[in-house]
Amino acid sequence: MDVIVIGGGISGVAVAYELAADREVLVLEAERSLAVHTTGRSAATWIGSYGPPVVRELTTASRDYLIDPPFDVDGPVASPMSCLWLGVNGRDAEVERLAAETQAQLIEGAEAERLCPVLRPGEIKVAAWDETALDLDVMGLHHAYARAFRARGGTIATSARVASALREGSEWVVTTTAGDVFRADVVVNASGAWGDVVGALFGAERLRLEPRRRTIFQSSTNASLDGVPFTAGIDDGFYFKAEGGAVLCSPQDASLHEPGDPKPDELEIARAIEAVNAVTTLGLRSVRTAWAGLRTFAPDGNPVARWDAKADGFFHYVGQAGYGIQMAPALAQLAAPLIRER
């Protein structure tokens, strides 16, 4: 085996697909199925004006790939969507800066009310309008990546949590909790929130990754959702979008959480409902369903894609901070040559 990729989320299968063009690649997934954690719990959007500068650059570079993937997909994985950034809580200057730095267009409150009919009149003075956003079929994209990876000869092993690792000569000997043993020249750590946990098994440096909980919920409304775009407060206090006749919403919480299966934060849900109702006529009250996932941050907030300084043949591919889906194609195409060239 040339490469073992640890982690079967969108990041892991994307970089595995790129490497499988000319390498023998194995993906090890700890769970019984792929995309159980962060990938399967996202808001399923591509927004070029979302995130810090490095993330926005990688996101923009991924757009054409998502619209027209180089492999077979079961229907489109990206469809047009618009995004409205609201100047809330006195953050108008941040909206203006976002419009100056990205493709989003600075607009006045009256125009924002026209574009998002559920906004309360007079509540918003300034906003930014991004017409380039996309609604993503995340699981469709993930399945297509995995299928294309297998078509290139790649192998995926599920229920394959890494128990130990040993460097023997130029190879890593990786043993799973099931007792299976795999050997490879290179290991790519795409294990998300478990990045530092996995790294420690290989004697790699600790990146000081911070898994943070993000709660998402769906709520009913009596308001018409016709024409309602993806709408977010510039202060990271909330976002919402119409989905299936209901409102998909998040408080954009980011509380520290151990790697695992987080539960939705009921207090954050209540806060988000209050914040959304303050600027809209949605009248959110009851919650249909709620879930949570982990967004994992490196200390500088940028994704980590580099060789370890201590463990030979160990490549870090983590810290994607919840932007991993929208920048997966470009980040994988950036990392794959680094891994090949060592």
Disulfide bonds with the S-S distance in Angstrom:
none
